[in-house]
Amino acid sequence: MMNSALQYPIFGSEIQCPHCHQTIPALTLTDTYLCPRHGAFEANPQTGELIHLQSGRHWRRWDSQWYRQHTHPDGIRFEIHEALDKLYTQGYRATRVIIARRYKDLMSGYLERSTPWRNGGGDNGASRLYGLPVEFSPEAVDDPCWEVINFDLEKEPGVPVRYPYFRLFE
């Protein structure tokens, strides 16, 4: 009798679609998952990645969540922008962006640089994105989550976001 675990791809009999988060089934005896809305995803047992066959986008999983693995700076910048918007709508303000070190070369040309003559001498050329200070993660050997996750936003706990133009009416 064949072991039933060998009939499914490496992530099991079903996964959450990385796009719509609905549960999608594996096709038995293949390395493929099929989402009715987004099409086929192939699991690569050598890399541990999930690949969307139509777009070629790659995802890796950490702590039961899928993280897209970016190959272009616009993809990660868009993802950070969306996360900032979400944080903002929850009433918080981000104070720093920490980007996975593996994206350092990809992102370096897209970060804003503070210059002493522009900001009064304070930042010493610190990198910024969307006006926030940017740091890169520690090496993945120090914290393995950084092999998979793309960035983290640091926020001030409990400090709601205030729209600048509301101050006119206070």
C-alpha positions in Angstrom: 0.0 0.0 0.0 1.3 3.5 -0.9 1.8 6.1 1.8 -0.9 8.7 1.3 1.7 11.5 2.2 3.6 10.6 -0.9 0.6 11.4 -3.1 0.7 15.1 -2.3 3.1 18.0 -2.9 5.5 19.0 -0.1 3.0 21.4 1.6 0.3 18.7 2.1 -3.1 18.0 0.7 -4.3 21.6 0.8 -2.9 25.1 1.3 -4.1 28.7 1.5 -3.8 30.5 -1.9 -1.2 33.2 -1.6 -3.4 35.6 -3.5 -6.9 35.1 -2.1 -6.2 33.1 1.0 -8.9 30.5 0.3 -8.1 26.9 0.9 -7.1 25.2 -2.3 -6.5 21.5 -2.9 -3.4 19.7 -4.1 -3.6 17.6 -7.3 -2.7 14.0 -6.3 0.5 12.5 -7.7 1.7 16.0 -8.8 3.5 19.0 -7.2 0.6 21.2 -8.1 -2.2 23.1 -6.2 -5.1 24.5 -8.1 -7.0 27.7 -7.1 -10.3 28.2 -9.0 -9.6 32.0 -9.1 -5.8 32.2 -9.7 -4.9 29.0 -11.5 -2.1 26.5 -10.8 0.7 26.8 -8.3 3.6 24.4 -8.4 5.5 23.3 -5.3 9.3 23.0 -5.7 10.6 20.4 -3.2 14.2 21.5 -3.7 13.7 25.2 -2.9 10.6 25.0 -0.7 9.0 27.6 -2.9 5.5 27.8 -4.4 5.5 29.1 -7.9 2.4 30.6 -9.7 2.6 29.1 -13.1 0.9 32.0 -15.0 2.9 34.8 -13.6 6.1 33.1 -12.4 5.8 34.7 -9.0 7.5 32.8 -6.1 6.4 32.4 -2.5 7.9 30.9 0.6 6.2 30.1 3.8 7.0 31.1 7.3 4.9 30.6 10.3 1.9 29.4 8.2 2.0 32.5 6.0 3.1 32.9 2.4 5.6 35.7 1.6 6.2 36.7 -2.0 9.9 36.5 -3.0 10.6 39.7 -5.0 12.9 40.1 -8.0 12.2 43.7 -8.7 12.3 46.7 -6.4 8.8 47.9 -7.4 7.3 44.7 -6.0 8.7 45.1 -2.5 8.1 48.9 -2.5 4.5 48.3 -3.4 4.1 45.7 -0.6 5.7 48.1 1.9 3.4 50.9 0.8 0.3 48.6 1.2 1.4 47.6 4.7 1.9 51.3 5.7 -1.6 52.1 4.4 -3.0 49.2 6.4 -1.2 50.4 9.6 -2.3 53.9 9.0 -6.0 52.9 8.7 -5.6 51.0 12.0 -4.6 54.3 13.6 -0.9 53.7 13.9 2.2 55.4 12.6 5.2 53.5 11.4 8.6 54.7 12.8 11.0 52.5 10.9 11.2 50.0 8.0 13.4 46.9 8.4 14.0 45.2 5.1 15.4 41.7 4.6 19.2 41.9 3.9 18.8 39.8 0.8 17.1 42.8 -0.8 19.9 45.3 0.0 21.4 45.4 -3.5 18.0 45.4 -5.1 16.7 48.3 -3.0 19.8 50.5 -2.7 19.1 52.6 -5.7 15.5 53.3 -4.7 16.1 54.5 -1.2 16.1 58.2 -0.3 19.3 59.5 1.2 19.3 62.2 3.8 22.2 64.7 3.4 23.5 66.9 6.2 23.0 70.1 4.2 19.3 69.1 3.5 18.2 68.2 7.1 20.4 70.3 9.2 23.2 67.8 9.8 21.3 65.2 11.8 21.0 61.9 9.9 24.5 61.4 8.5 23.2 60.0 5.2 20.7 57.5 6.6 18.5 55.7 4.1 14.8 56.4 4.0 11.7 55.0 2.2 8.4 56.9 2.2 10.1 59.2 4.6 10.8 56.5 7.2 14.3 55.4 8.3 15.3 52.1 6.7 17.5 49.4 8.2 18.4 46.0 6.8 17.8 42.8 8.8 20.4 40.9 10.6 21.9 37.9 8.7 19.5 35.1 8.2 21.8 32.8 10.2 21.1 35.0 13.2 17.3 34.9 12.6 16.1 32.4 10.0 12.8 34.2 9.4 14.7 36.7 7.3 15.3 34.1 4.7 11.6 34.2 4.0 9.9 37.4 5.2 10.6 40.6 3.3 10.2 43.4 5.8 8.9 44.5 9.1 7.4 47.8 10.2 8.2 49.2 13.6 5.5 51.4 15.0 4.9 53.5 18.1 2.7 51.4 20.4 -0.6 53.0 21.1 0.1 56.2 19.2 -2.8 56.9 16.7 -2.1 58.5 13.4 -3.1 62.1 13.1 -3.9 63.8 9.9 -1.9 67.1 9.6 -4.9 69.1 8.3 -7.1 68.2 11.4 -4.8 70.5 13.5 -6.4 73.4 11.8 -9.7 72.6 13.4 -8.6 71.8 16.9 
